[in-house]
Amino acid sequence: MKWRCIIPKIKYHVCLTSIEQKSLLKFVAQGTASAKAIMHANVLLAADENGSGAHKNESEIAEIYHVNKQTVHAIRQKCSENGVEAVIRRKKRKTPPVAPKITGDVQARIIALSCSKPPNGRARWSLRLLADKVVELNIIDSISHEAVGRVLKKTN
């Protein structure tokens, strides 16, 4: 039985412009980015079909940069579908991991309370008094006097 070497057909092609090549080379040369981003840039440069070097397949690129073939395939796919920037830079989250506790409504109510008349025996509101009163009025579950200060500082 004869064994044939089957080279998989490349589904996603990376064709970088000269500007993209130069920017990736500069990105790699600076070395200030994360190791993952630099590795992705190197893989893109190696996979480039417009490059001056000989065309390399995914297994050759994987061996050169000590990554899995699937990683090279995923980088090619992401580049062809979303562009070079999507491969190098991380995608920004649409929502933060933890929702902000102090919303605009809470801020407005804290500001209104700070503008109101202070409690009897006090000349003005202190941050600790405001924090305690906000919790007492069930505007928010808990808040520190420092957070109240930040809210009031924003409004000047």
N, C-alpha and C positions, 0 to 999 in steps of 0.2 A: 504494500500500500504506500503510495506516495503522499507526502504531506505538502500542501501548498501554503505559502505564506499569504494570508488574506489581509490586505490593508484596507481598513474601513474607509468608506467614502466620506470626505469631509462635508458635513452638512452646513456648517456655519463658517463663512469665509471672513477673514479680517483683512481689509484693504485700507490701510492708513494713508492719509494725505501726507505730503512732506511737512506741513505745519504740525500735524499731529505727531509725526515721528520726532521732530525736533523738540516739541514740548515734552514728550515722554522721555527722551534722552536727557533733557535738562532736569526733569523730575527725578529720574534715577540717579543722576550725577550729584544732585544736591544732597540726597540721602537724609533729609530731615523728616520725611513722612514715615508712616508705620512700615514695618517690614512686610506686612501683607500687601500694602498698596504698591510698594516697590517691586515685590515679586509679581504682582499682577501686571505692572507696567512692563517688566522684563518679558513675561509670557506673551503679552500683546506684540512687543517688538519682534520676538522670535516667530510668532505666528503670522506676522505681516506678509502678505503675498506681494506687496509692492516693494518690499525691502530689497536691499542690495545683496543680502546673503542668500544662500541656497534655501529653498523652501523646505521647511521641516514639518513632519507630521506630529500628531499629538503625543505619541509615545516617546519620540525623540526630545520634544520640548519638556515633557514630564521628567525624563531622565536627567536633562541638563539642570533643571531648577529644583530637583528633588521633591516633586509633588506627584500626586496621583493623576492618571490620565483623565479621570472624570473632572478634576479641577481645571485642567486645561480646556476641556470641552465646555465646562460651565462658563469660563472666562470668555471663550470665543462666542458662545451663545449670547451672553449678556452684552458683549460689545456689538454684535451684529443687530441685536434687537433694540438696545437702548443707547448705544454710543460709547465712546471712550470714557467720558466723564463718569458714567454710571459704574464703570469697572473700577476706577481709581478712587472715587469719593464715595463715602457712605450716604445712604439715602436718609434725609431728615425725616423725623417722625412727624406725623400730622397732629398727634395729640401727645402731651407729655405723659411720662409713665405714671405719675401721680397727679390727679386733678388738683388745681389750686384750692386751698381751703377758704381763702378770703376772696370772694367774688366781688363784682362791682356793686351789687346790692348791699353786701355786708360793709364794704368800704363806705358807701354813702350813708349808711345808718351810723357807723362809727363817727364819721365827720359831723353828722347832724347832732349826735349826742355830745361831741366835744364843743359844739357851738352853743349848746343849751346852758341853762343856769346850773352852776355846780351845786353839789349837795350842801345842806345847811352846815355851817361851821367851816366851810372851805372857801377860799378866795377864788380858786380856779381848779380845773380838773387836772389831776396827775395821771400819768400813763397807767399806773397800777389801779387807780380808781376807775378809769375808763375800761380797762380790761375786765375788772371784776363786775362792773355794771353791764357790760356787753354780754357776759356769760349769764348774769342774773336775769336779764331781759330775754334770754334764749335767742339772741341774734345769731350766736355761734356756740358750738359745744364747749370749746376751750380756746383760749388765745393768751399769748404772753404779752406783757407790757411792752416788750421790744417790738413785737409785730404791730401793735397799736401805734407805736412811734414811727415805724416804717410807713404805715398807711397815712399818718398825718404829715409826714415829711414829704411824701409824694405830692400832696395837695398844697404844700407850702403854707 
